[in-house]
Each structure stands twice: as structure tokens, then as C-alpha cells.
Amino acid sequence: MLVFLLGYMGSGKSTIGAGLSKIMNLDFIDLDILINKNTKMSIHQIFSQKGEDFFRKKEHEILTNYRFKSNSIVAVGGGTPCFYGNHDFMKSIGKTIYLKVSSNELVSRLKLDKKRPLLFNNKLNLKDFIDLEINHREEYYRMSNYILESDNILINQVEKIVNKII
């Protein structure tokens, strides 16, 4: 069974996904890395040179055309479930887990981050920006098969859920 990790940027999708893959001996795929390889550009370069619309279309194309191996963990971008029916697609081929992190915890994790394109112009009002973004995205995240409160989650807590799924 494919397991997709969803959540806002900084929620730990890539970190938890990589850790789970090692513990459980499963393949790990990070959608952003697939996008980097496909476009030969960083996410930052794509956003700054091609724009978010191009990025979202490329993200959808790669997500829906990639041949995922069964019993894999896939970390997707924070906005992935919110565009082009991506969440429905992920649920049609696997299970989705929403790593729900409070906006206060996200601010703490993201305030020094210099790599995320959506944060570049929003550092001064980071909490307001995150609250607004989560407000918009929450309806998509909540469509997940599982929702885990993740401010202080441990990998073995996610592992228990994944073991039930696969």
C-alpha cells in the first residue's frame, strides 16, 4: 500500500517519511525531489522563474504519472493536496496521513528557513501568513484517511499507523 504524508510546510513530512522508510525497510519518495529531477531546477528556481501555476501543473503531472512502487512512503508538498484533484488521486491509489502541526509550532520551525519560496515575502507576518494558508488548505488536509496531531510526534507513533495500513 502506498502511504502519502501530507501537511503544511515544516510539518515533518520528509523527515518522518525518510525515518519511516529506514525503520520499516520501505521505499521513500519525496515529490519535491522528483520535481527537481524532472525540471532540473530547484523548487525556489521554479517559483521565481516559472511561477506557482507552472509548479502546480508540473507537480500534478509528476504525481499522476510516476510509477510508485507498492509499500512506499511518499512525502508531498504542502500545497499538493489542494490542486487539480491531487488528494482524490492519492486516495485512489493509497492512503493519506495528515501531519497536523499547530501554527505556533510551524512559526518556530520555519522562522529561520531561507529555502521555501512562499515564505520569502512573508517573514515579517509569518504567523498571519501561516494561519491564512492553513485556513485555506485545511479542508483538503482534513480529507485524509488519518489525521495525526504532530507538534511533538515521534516516528514510532506514525509507524504504528503505517503498519495498520500496509
N, C-alpha and C positions, 0 to 999 in steps of 0.2 A: 504494500500500500504506500502510495505517495503521501507525504505529510508536508504541508505548506505552513511556514511560520509567517504570521502577519503581525503588523503593529507599526506604530509611528516610528520615525527615525530615532535611533537611540534606545529602542526598546530591547535590544539584545538579540535580534533575530539571527544575525550572522555568528555572533559569539556562541549563543546557545546551540545553533544548528551545527557548527563545527565541533563543539564539545560532544553533542549527542552522536554525531557520526563516528567519532573515535570510540566512545563508550560502547555504542551498540553495533559497531562494525557495519555501518550503513554508508552509502554514498551521500555526499553533501554537495549541493549545488547552490550557488549564490547567483540569483538572476542578474544582479548588477555586474558581476564578473562576466557572465555570458554576453551582456550588452557591450561591455568594454571590448571583449574579444571580437565581437561581430562588427562593431563600428570602428575599431582601432582608435577609440577616443575614450577619455575618462568621462565619468558622469558630469563632472564640472564642465569639461570642454563641450559636451553635447548641449548642456543647458545654455552655456554662454554663446556658442557659435550657431547652434541649430534651433534652440528654443525648446520649451517644455512640450509643445504639441508634437514635434518630431520625436522627442524622447518617449512620450507615451505611446505613440504608434509603433515605434521600434520595440519597446518593452512588450507590447501586446503581441506583435509578430513573433518575437523570440519565445515568449511564454507558450503560445499556442502551437508553434511548430517544432519546438525542441522535443526530442525523443527521451523523455525521462525514464530511467530505469525504475522498476517497482522497488519498494522498500528503500526509498531515498528520502532525505530531508532536504527541503528547498526553502531558502530564505528569499523572500521577495521584497521589493522596495516598499516604503511606507505608503506610497500612493497607488501601488499596483492594483489592489482590490477595487479601487474607486473608478476605474476607467474601462470602457469597452467590454463590459461584462466579464472582466477577468476573474472576479470572485466566483461567479457561477461556473466559469470554465474550470477553475481549480477544484471546486467541489464536485464537478462531474468526473474528475479523474483521480481524486484523492480526498483527503480530509484537511481542514484548515484549523489552525490554532492561533488565536489572537492573544499575543503577549501584551496585556493591558498594563500600561505604566502611567502613573499619575503625572499631570503636567508639571508639578513641582519637582518630581524626580527627573523628568525629561530635561527641564531647565538646568538642573545640576549636572546632568550628563553632557548636555550639548553646548553649554555656555562658552567653552573654550574650543569647540570644534571649528576648524577652518576649511573643512573639505566638503561640506554639504551646500549645494547651490541654493537651495531655498532659504537658507539662513543668512546668506551674505548681507542682504539689506534689512535684516530683521533682528540684529543683535541687541539693539537698544531696547526694543519692546519684545524680547524673546518670549516671555510668559504670555503676553497677549496674543502673539503670533501663534504659539503652540496651542493655546486654548481655542482660538478660532479654527485652526486647521483640524484639531481633533474633533471639534464640534461638527465640522463638515464631514469628516471621514468616519466618524463613529458608527453611522448607520451601516456602512459597508463592513467595518470590522466586526460588528455585532452579528453579522450573518454567519460567522464562523461556527464550525462544529463544536469547538471548545473555546472557552474564554478563561484565561489564567491571569489572576492579579499578579503582576510581575515586578513590583517595585524592588522586592528582595528575593526573587525566585531563585531556586537552586536548580542546576541541570538535572539532578536526580528526580525532582518533582515533575519536570517536563518528561523525563524518561518514563515515568510511570504511566503517563497519559499515552505516550507513543507506543509503549508495549501493549496497551489495550487495543490500539488501533491496528497494529500490524500483525 
